[in-house]
Amino acid sequence: MRLLSSPPFRSSSSGPTDPVPGQSSVRHPAGTSKISRLVLDEDPGRLTGWLGDHQLPIVVREGTPAVAAIYISSDVAEIVFGSVDT
């Protein structure tokens, strides 16, 4: 595997005060949203060793390493991407 010396994308703006991608303010009809839970398949001991003591909303299930589900909560609803069997 070859490491990149710079990001594989370019960003341009017309001036120094223009926001760069990912830093722009966006309003959505659903209101504020956040990742409320992350369900991971992994060896729980291995993940605990990597994360250490944390307060993250992570559920770990024994299994082949994978992101099983991502829960995104907003002011009006919750959306689940992936498996909901937790």
Secondary structure, 3 states (H helix, E strand, C coil): CCCCCCCCCCCCCCCCCCCCCCCCCCCCCCCCEEEEEEEEECCHHHHHHHHCCCCCCEEEECCCCEEEEEEEEECCCEEEEECCCC
